[in-house]
């Protein structure tokens, strides 16, 4: 069965703020990166096709958390 492209995640900070994001898990456990939107921006303007998570992309082996 194919792995889902994206998982919606959320967690609370120590001061009680809820942070939400999208998790793009790699096929194998390993390093990851966090992509953060700029000030006065959010994660939605960039589409998933712009992320290019295809197997030919070197970033494909990284887990990506997009905030």
C-alpha positions as CSV (number, residue, x, y, z in Angstrom):
1,X,0.0,0.0,0.0
2,X,1.3,3.5,-0.9
3,X,2.3,5.8,1.9
4,X,0.1,8.9,2.2
5,X,1.7,12.0,0.6
6,X,0.9,14.3,3.5
7,X,-0.3,14.0,7.1
8,X,-2.0,16.9,8.9
9,X,-0.3,17.3,12.3
10,X,-0.7,19.6,15.3
11,X,1.0,20.0,18.7
12,X,1.0,22.4,21.6
13,X,4.0,24.4,22.7
14,X,5.0,24.7,26.3
15,X,3.1,27.9,26.6
16,X,-0.1,26.4,25.2
17,X,0.0,27.6,21.6
18,X,-1.2,25.1,19.0
19,X,1.0,24.7,16.0
20,X,-0.3,23.0,12.9
21,X,1.5,21.8,9.8
22,X,1.9,19.2,7.2
23,X,4.2,16.2,7.5
24,X,5.6,14.6,4.4
25,X,7.2,11.4,5.7
26,X,10.1,9.8,3.8
27,X,9.9,6.2,2.9
28,X,12.7,5.3,5.4
29,X,13.6,6.7,8.8
30,X,16.3,9.3,8.6
31,X,17.0,13.0,8.6
32,X,14.3,15.6,8.2
33,X,13.9,19.3,7.5
34,X,11.4,22.0,8.7
35,X,10.1,24.4,6.1
36,X,8.7,27.6,7.6
37,X,6.6,30.3,5.9
38,X,7.8,33.8,6.1
39,X,6.4,36.6,8.3
40,X,2.8,37.5,7.3
41,X,2.6,34.3,5.2
42,X,1.3,30.8,5.6
43,X,2.1,27.4,4.2
44,X,-0.8,27.3,1.7
45,X,0.4,29.5,-1.2
46,X,2.9,26.8,-2.4
47,X,1.1,23.8,-3.9
48,X,2.3,20.2,-3.3
49,X,3.4,20.0,-6.9
50,X,5.8,22.8,-6.3
51,X,7.5,20.8,-3.5
52,X,8.6,18.1,-6.0
53,X,8.7,15.1,-3.6
54,X,9.3,12.8,-6.6
55,X,11.8,9.9,-6.1
56,X,14.3,11.6,-8.5
57,X,14.5,14.7,-6.2
58,X,17.4,14.4,-3.7
59,X,15.1,15.7,-0.9
60,X,12.8,12.7,-1.4
61,X,14.7,10.8,1.2
62,X,14.1,13.5,3.9
63,X,11.1,13.8,6.1
64,X,9.7,17.3,5.7
65,X,7.6,19.3,8.2
66,X,6.0,22.2,6.6
67,X,4.8,24.9,9.1
